[in-house]
Amino acid sequence: MSGGVTEWRGWSFTTDEFWSAAERGQGRENNVRARNVFAVADGDEWADRSYTGGFDSTLVSPAWAVSAGSVLRYTTYYRQKSPQRGEVLVSYDGAAPVSLRTYTADVSSRAETIPLQVPAGARTARVRFRYTAGNNWYWTVDDVAVVRG
């Protein structure tokens, strides 16, 4: 993607005060589970300047140690406007990512826990948060952790 508002191009790291002030009256202040600095992909704010293409950005975690029974935990707030989409993916030991969860409807600010199906012998996992949109809404992610089983 190119153009758009620079500070909202791709996944951005922000504070509640800065992000909520970006544009009042659009529900950003309802992101009550995020603390301090959190990640946000905001197609709505990005599209406030001239741009080409759509918003397509993936936030990738470092490799986490995993074992059978591991879970992914994070907090999220997702506001939907079609054709926007949020997807959580995981890859084990560098293999192709597989989808864990897809967001296509509003999700109030909440904690998520997703059991991981760790393949036999896998040692690490990388988590990806992919957000695709245009002049749509937004997705926040905070407090990401993989907890070993």
C-alpha positions in Angstrom: 0.0 0.0 0.0 1.1 3.5 -0.5 0.1 7.0 0.6 -2.4 7.5 3.4 -1.7 9.0 6.7 1.9 8.1 7.6 1.5 7.2 11.3 -1.4 4.8 10.4 0.3 3.1 7.5 0.5 -0.6 8.5 0.4 -1.8 12.1 1.2 1.1 14.4 2.2 1.2 18.1 0.3 3.9 20.0 -1.3 4.9 23.3 -4.9 5.1 24.1 -4.7 8.9 24.5 -3.1 9.4 21.1 -5.3 6.9 19.2 -8.6 8.0 20.8 -7.9 11.6 19.9 -7.3 10.6 16.2 -11.0 11.1 15.6 -13.6 11.3 18.3 -17.0 9.6 18.1 -15.8 6.4 16.4 -15.5 4.1 19.4 -11.8 4.1 19.8 -12.2 5.0 23.5 -13.9 1.6 24.0 -10.6 -0.2 23.7 -10.6 -0.7 27.4 -8.4 -3.8 27.7 -5.3 -2.2 26.1 -2.7 -0.7 28.5 0.2 1.6 27.8 1.4 1.0 24.3 -0.6 -1.4 22.0 -0.7 -2.3 18.3 -3.4 -1.0 16.0 -4.2 -1.4 12.3 -6.5 1.5 11.5 -7.8 1.5 7.9 -10.1 4.4 8.7 -7.4 6.8 9.8 -4.9 5.7 7.2 -7.4 6.5 4.4 -7.8 10.1 5.5 -5.1 11.1 3.0 -4.7 10.2 -0.7 -3.7 6.6 -1.1 -3.5 3.8 -3.6 -4.5 0.2 -3.2 -5.9 -1.3 0.0 -4.7 -1.6 3.5 -2.9 -4.9 3.9 -0.5 -5.3 6.9 0.7 -8.2 8.9 2.2 -7.9 12.4 4.6 -10.9 13.1 5.7 -12.0 16.6 9.1 -13.3 17.5 9.4 -17.1 17.7 7.9 -18.5 20.9 8.8 -21.8 22.5 5.8 -24.2 22.3 4.9 -27.7 23.4 1.7 -29.8 23.4 -1.1 -27.9 25.3 0.3 -24.4 24.5 -2.2 -21.6 24.1 -2.1 -18.1 22.4 -3.4 -15.3 24.6 -4.0 -11.6 23.6 -6.5 -8.8 24.1 -8.3 -7.4 21.1 -10.8 -4.9 20.0 -12.1 -5.2 16.4 -14.6 -2.9 14.6 -15.9 -4.2 11.3 -16.9 -2.5 8.1 -17.0 -4.7 5.0 -14.9 -5.8 3.1 -12.4 -5.6 6.0 -10.9 -8.7 7.6 -8.7 -9.6 10.5 -7.0 -13.0 10.7 -4.8 -14.6 13.4 -2.3 -17.1 11.9 0.4 -19.3 13.4 3.4 -21.0 11.8 5.5 -23.7 13.5 9.2 -24.0 13.0 9.1 -21.8 9.9 6.4 -23.8 8.1 3.5 -22.1 6.2 1.1 -20.1 8.4 -2.3 -21.7 9.3 -5.4 -19.7 10.3 -6.5 -19.8 13.9 -9.2 -17.2 14.0 -10.9 -14.8 11.5 -12.7 -11.6 12.4 -15.4 -10.3 10.1 -17.8 -8.9 12.8 -17.4 -6.5 15.6 -15.6 -7.8 18.7 -15.9 -5.8 21.9 -12.7 -5.2 23.8 -11.9 -8.6 25.3 -9.2 -11.2 26.1 -8.9 -14.1 23.8 -7.4 -17.6 24.4 -6.8 -19.9 21.5 -5.5 -23.5 22.0 -2.6 -24.2 19.6 -2.5 -27.5 17.7 1.3 -27.9 18.0 2.5 -30.5 15.5 4.6 -33.4 17.0 8.2 -32.3 17.3 7.5 -28.6 16.7 9.6 -26.3 18.9 8.6 -22.8 18.0 5.7 -20.8 16.8 5.3 -17.3 15.2 2.0 -15.6 15.5 0.7 -13.3 12.7 -2.1 -10.7 12.9 -3.1 -9.8 9.3 -5.5 -6.9 8.7 -6.9 -6.2 5.2 -9.2 -3.2 4.6 -9.7 0.0 2.7 -11.4 3.0 4.3 -12.9 0.8 6.9 -12.5 0.6 10.7 -9.7 -0.9 12.8 -8.2 -3.7 14.9 -6.2 -3.5 18.1 -4.0 -6.2 19.7 -2.2 -6.1 23.1 -0.7 -8.3 25.7 0.2 -11.1 23.2 1.7 -14.2 24.8 2.1 -17.9 24.0 1.9 -19.9 27.1 3.4 -23.4 27.1 1.3 -26.3 28.1 
